[in-house]
Amino acid sequence: MPRIKAVLALAVLLTALSLAFLLPKPRYSGVGILQRLDIPAAMTGWLSRDFSGEINLMDERYRFVSGAFSREYVNRYNESLIFIVLDAGNFHNPKTCFRMSGAQVRELSGTVFVIKGRRVPARVVYTEARGRGTLIVYWMCIDGKLADWAGQKFKEFQYMLFNKKKAGLMVRMDIPVTTDTVDLSLKLAGEFLRDLSNSLDDEQLGYLFGAPLKKGSGL
């Protein structure tokens, strides 16, 4: 009898998997998380211009994206980066997108940002197209918890299986760079995140950077 129950449970799971991954996926609909974020257009030492309108969310390539925030920030030294937040499901790896556009792509060693008591591991990718280099620094945060690619796929399956919605964000910075200025660009990213975090409340910090570490964790 236990064996029959196990076989039935496996059959149900396989059926659910088939339905989840084989049936056509509807356009992703999020929970409106970007409307809860109040990311300033200007901060001490930074000015910006909006790029969100340049992302056509009706394009079929962006079926996995429900909303997008995109701004170019420039500091007093004329150093710039583009800060992007995607409200998305079943995230696509930025490496794939850039390769499809014809850019050369190379994954670099990751980095860790410390933001208001939060330890945020970020992936780092170097891309080059038409002689211009860009450093892509990104991470994913789902329902206020940081997730790697394996964890994101597992969570995606869980939410799909039970037809639940989630607050899933990919946070990304695109920074103009050469192979000799990668370290300086990562420093610039850290400075921007520090200044940004000083402008956000705890709820918004949680959506973007996850939960703070517990006391005694060594941070």
C-alpha positions as CSV (number, residue, x, y, z in Angstrom):
1,M,0.0,0.0,0.0
2,P,2.7,2.6,0.8
3,R,4.4,1.7,-2.5
4,I,1.1,2.4,-4.4
5,K,0.8,5.7,-2.6
6,A,4.3,6.7,-3.5
7,V,3.7,5.7,-7.2
8,L,0.5,7.8,-7.2
9,A,2.3,10.8,-5.6
10,L,5.0,10.5,-8.3
11,A,2.5,10.4,-11.0
12,V,0.7,13.5,-9.8
13,L,4.1,15.3,-9.5
14,L,5.1,14.3,-13.1
15,T,1.7,15.4,-14.4
16,A,2.1,18.8,-12.6
17,L,5.6,19.2,-14.1
18,S,4.3,18.4,-17.6
19,L,1.5,20.9,-17.3
20,A,3.8,23.6,-15.8
21,F,6.5,23.3,-18.4
22,L,4.8,22.0,-21.6
23,L,1.7,24.1,-21.7
24,P,2.0,27.6,-23.3
25,K,3.0,30.1,-20.6
26,P,0.8,33.2,-20.2
27,R,2.4,36.7,-20.0
28,Y,3.9,37.1,-16.5
29,S,1.8,39.1,-14.1
30,G,3.6,40.3,-10.9
31,V,2.2,41.7,-7.7
32,G,3.0,45.4,-8.6
33,I,6.1,45.4,-6.5
34,L,7.8,48.3,-8.4
35,Q,4.9,50.6,-7.3
36,R,6.0,50.0,-3.7
37,L,9.5,51.2,-4.4
38,D,10.4,54.8,-4.2
39,I,13.8,54.9,-5.8
40,P,14.8,58.6,-6.0
41,A,15.6,60.3,-9.3
42,A,18.3,62.3,-7.5
43,M,20.5,61.6,-4.4
44,T,23.4,63.4,-2.8
45,G,26.0,63.5,-5.5
46,W,23.8,61.7,-8.2
47,L,21.5,62.9,-10.9
48,S,19.6,60.7,-13.3
49,R,17.4,60.3,-16.4
50,D,14.7,57.7,-17.0
51,F,15.2,54.9,-19.4
52,S,12.2,52.8,-18.4
53,G,10.2,53.8,-21.5
54,E,12.8,52.3,-23.8
55,I,11.9,48.8,-22.6
56,N,8.8,47.6,-24.7
57,L,7.1,45.2,-22.3
58,M,4.6,44.2,-25.0
59,D,7.4,42.7,-27.0
60,E,7.1,38.9,-26.9
61,R,10.7,38.6,-25.7
62,Y,9.7,40.3,-22.5
63,R,6.7,37.9,-21.6
64,F,8.6,37.1,-18.4
65,V,8.7,40.8,-17.3
66,S,5.8,42.5,-15.6
67,G,7.4,45.8,-14.9
68,A,10.8,47.6,-15.3
69,F,12.6,50.4,-13.6
70,S,15.6,51.8,-15.5
71,R,17.6,55.0,-14.8
72,E,21.0,56.2,-15.7
73,Y,22.7,57.9,-12.7
74,V,25.7,60.2,-13.1
75,N,27.9,61.4,-10.2
76,R,29.8,64.6,-9.7
77,Y,32.8,63.1,-11.4
78,N,30.7,62.3,-14.5
79,E,30.9,58.6,-13.8
80,S,27.8,56.8,-14.8
81,L,25.8,53.6,-14.5
82,I,22.4,52.3,-15.4
83,F,20.4,51.0,-12.5
84,I,17.7,48.4,-13.5
85,V,15.1,46.6,-11.5
86,L,12.9,44.0,-13.3
87,D,9.7,42.6,-11.8
88,A,9.9,39.3,-13.5
89,G,9.3,35.5,-13.4
90,N,11.5,32.8,-14.7
91,F,14.4,35.1,-15.0
92,H,16.6,35.1,-18.1
93,N,20.4,35.1,-17.6
94,P,21.8,38.5,-18.9
95,K,24.6,36.5,-20.6
96,T,22.1,34.9,-22.9
97,C,20.5,38.2,-23.8
98,F,23.8,39.9,-24.6
99,R,25.1,36.9,-26.7
100,M,21.9,36.9,-28.7
101,S,22.5,40.6,-29.5
102,G,26.0,39.7,-30.8
103,A,28.1,40.9,-27.9
104,Q,31.1,39.0,-26.6
105,V,30.4,37.8,-23.0
106,R,32.7,36.7,-20.2
107,E,31.7,35.9,-16.7
108,L,34.0,37.3,-14.0
109,S,34.5,36.5,-10.4
110,G,31.5,37.6,-8.3
111,T,31.5,40.3,-5.7
112,V,29.8,40.9,-2.4
113,F,28.2,44.2,-1.3
114,V,27.5,44.9,2.3
115,I,24.4,47.1,2.5
116,K,22.7,48.1,5.8
117,G,23.6,44.9,7.5
118,R,22.9,42.8,4.5
119,R,25.4,40.6,2.6
120,V,24.5,40.7,-1.1
121,P,26.5,38.3,-3.3
122,A,26.4,39.6,-6.9
123,R,27.3,38.0,-10.2
124,V,29.6,40.0,-12.5
125,V,29.7,39.7,-16.3
126,Y,31.9,41.6,-18.8
127,T,30.4,42.2,-22.3
128,E,31.9,43.9,-25.3
129,A,30.1,45.0,-28.5
130,R,31.4,47.3,-31.2
131,G,34.5,48.0,-29.2
132,R,32.6,49.2,-26.1
133,G,32.7,47.3,-22.8
134,T,30.0,47.1,-20.2
135,L,30.1,45.5,-16.8
136,I,26.9,43.8,-15.7
137,V,26.5,43.4,-12.0
138,Y,23.3,41.7,-10.8
139,W,21.4,39.5,-8.3
140,M,17.9,38.2,-7.7
141,C,15.6,38.7,-4.8
142,I,12.4,36.8,-4.4
143,D,9.9,37.7,-1.7
144,G,12.6,39.5,0.2
145,K,15.1,36.6,0.0
146,L,18.2,36.5,-2.2
147,A,18.3,33.6,-4.7
148,D,20.9,32.1,-7.0
149,W,20.0,30.6,-10.4
150,A,19.3,27.1,-8.9
151,G,17.2,28.5,-6.1
152,Q,15.3,30.8,-8.5
153,K,14.3,27.9,-10.7
154,F,13.2,25.9,-7.7
155,K,11.1,28.8,-6.4
156,E,9.7,29.3,-9.9
157,F,8.5,25.7,-10.0
158,Q,6.9,26.0,-6.5
159,Y,5.0,29.1,-7.4
160,M,3.9,27.7,-10.8
161,L,2.8,24.4,-9.3
162,F,0.5,26.1,-6.7
163,N,-0.5,29.0,-9.0
164,K,0.9,31.6,-6.6
165,K,2.3,35.0,-7.3
166,K,5.6,36.3,-5.9
167,A,7.6,39.5,-5.6
168,G,10.5,38.5,-7.8
169,L,13.1,41.1,-8.7
170,M,16.3,41.1,-10.7
171,V,18.5,44.0,-9.6
172,R,21.1,45.0,-12.1
173,M,23.7,47.7,-12.8
174,D,25.2,48.3,-16.3
175,I,28.5,50.2,-16.1
176,P,30.7,51.5,-19.0
177,V,34.1,49.8,-18.5
178,T,37.3,48.7,-20.0
179,T,39.2,45.5,-19.0
180,D,41.5,47.8,-17.0
181,T,38.8,49.6,-15.0
182,V,36.7,46.6,-13.7
183,D,37.8,47.1,-10.1
184,L,37.1,50.9,-10.2
185,S,33.6,50.2,-11.7
186,L,32.8,47.7,-8.9
187,K,33.9,50.4,-6.4
188,L,31.5,52.8,-8.2
189,A,28.7,50.3,-7.9
190,G,29.3,49.9,-4.2
191,E,29.3,53.7,-3.7
192,F,26.0,54.0,-5.6
193,L,24.3,51.3,-3.6
194,R,25.5,52.9,-0.4
195,D,24.0,56.2,-1.4
196,L,20.8,54.5,-2.6
197,S,20.3,52.5,0.5
198,N,20.5,55.7,2.6
199,S,17.4,56.9,0.7
200,L,15.2,53.8,1.2
201,D,13.2,52.5,4.2
202,D,13.6,49.0,5.6
203,E,10.7,47.5,3.5
204,Q,12.2,48.7,0.3
205,L,15.7,47.6,1.3
206,G,14.2,44.1,1.9
207,Y,12.7,43.9,-1.5
208,L,16.0,44.9,-3.2
209,F,18.7,43.4,-1.0
210,G,17.0,40.7,1.2
211,A,16.8,40.4,4.9
212,P,19.6,41.8,7.2
213,L,21.9,39.2,8.8
214,K,21.2,38.2,12.3
215,K,23.3,39.6,15.1
216,G,26.4,37.6,15.8
217,S,26.8,36.6,12.2
218,G,30.2,38.3,11.9
219,L,29.2,41.1,9.6
